[in-house]
Amino acid sequence: MNETRYKIDSYSVYIYAKDRKGGRTRWGEKVIHLYSGERQVGQAVFAREGFDAPEPYFSGGVIYFFAQNYQYEAAINLLRSENLVYIAWKPVSDPKEPQDGDAYFYTESKSQGEK
């Protein structure tokens, strides 16, 4: 099973107020839209306190990364401080969940002297 990965060139951040819409509370408090070139390749959604994040998935060429709110700072700091940041999807072989996989961020360091 092949890993899909995208270099993140830019991102936009949305932070939602705690509001009620149609009798429900929005579970995703912070959302980072991730772009490679002009194309959105990922979305990182961080669950509001008291809500569980759903399982990640890969659909239509977009990686959906879901995590608990406490992981937001690590993700945004990575995007702000590293030059080469990627988001990746790695399928996991699971006969009970055919679309199962892992979504994650990672970095690569440049060789010394590289610009």
N, C-alpha and C positions, 0 to 999 in steps of 0.2 A: 504494500500500500504506500502510495507516494504522499509525501508531505507537500502542502501548498504553502508558499510563503510570499509575502509582499514587503518590499521596502517602503517604509512610511516616509513620505516626503513632506506632508503637512497634516494638520488636524484642526478640528474645531471642537469646542467644549460647550455643552449645554448643561446648566444646573437648574433643575426644576423646583419650584416652590411646592410645598406640601399642600396639594389641593385635592378636592373631591370632584370627580366627574362622573355623573350618572350613578352615584352611590358607591363608587369604588375609589380607592386611594392608589395613586400612581406608585408602583413598587420601585421603579428605576429613578433614582434621585439625580445621578450624574451620568451623562452620556458623552463619550468622545467619538466623533466621526473621524475615521482614518482614511487618508488618501495616498495613493501612489500616482504621481502625475496629477491628472484631472479626475481620475476615477476613484470613487469610494470603494475601498477594498475591505474595510472592517468597521465594526462598531463595538465599542467597549461600554457596557452598561453596568453601573454599580448600584446594588440594591440598597434601598432606604433601610435605616435601622428598623429591626423587627420583621423584615421580609427576607426570604431566602432567594438567592439568585438561581435561575433555572440552569439547565445544562447548556453548554455551548453548542453551536451547530454551524454548518457551512452550507450556504444556499446561494445559488445564482452568482457564484464567484465572490461572495462576500463572507468574511469570517465574523461570526457573532460571538464575542467574548463576554461572558457574564461573570461577575464577581461580587463579593460583599463590599460594602462601602469602605471598610478600613483599607482595602487594597488600592483605592483611588490614588492616594498620595504617591505610592510607589510607581504606579503607571504614569502619572503625569510628570513626576520627577525624571523618569527614564526618558520620556519624550522630550523634555526640556533640556536635559543635560548631555545626552548622547548624540553623536553624529549619525551613526548607522543603527537605526532601530527597525526591527521587522515584527510583523505579526504573522503567526503561522497556525496552520491547521494540520493535525496529524491524525488520520483515521485510525481507529482501534478495531481490531477484529473481535466482534462480539455477536454471536448468533442471535442473542436476545434483543440487541439494539443495532440493526444494520447501519444506521447513520451515526453511530457513536464515534467520538473522537475527542482530541484535546486541542484547545485553543490557548496560545500563549504568546507573550512578547519575548524577544531576545535581541541582543546587541552583538555587533562585531566590532572589534577594535581595528583601527588602521595600523599598518606597519609604521614604525618610526621613520620619519622623513617623508611619508606620504601626505598629500594634501587633499 
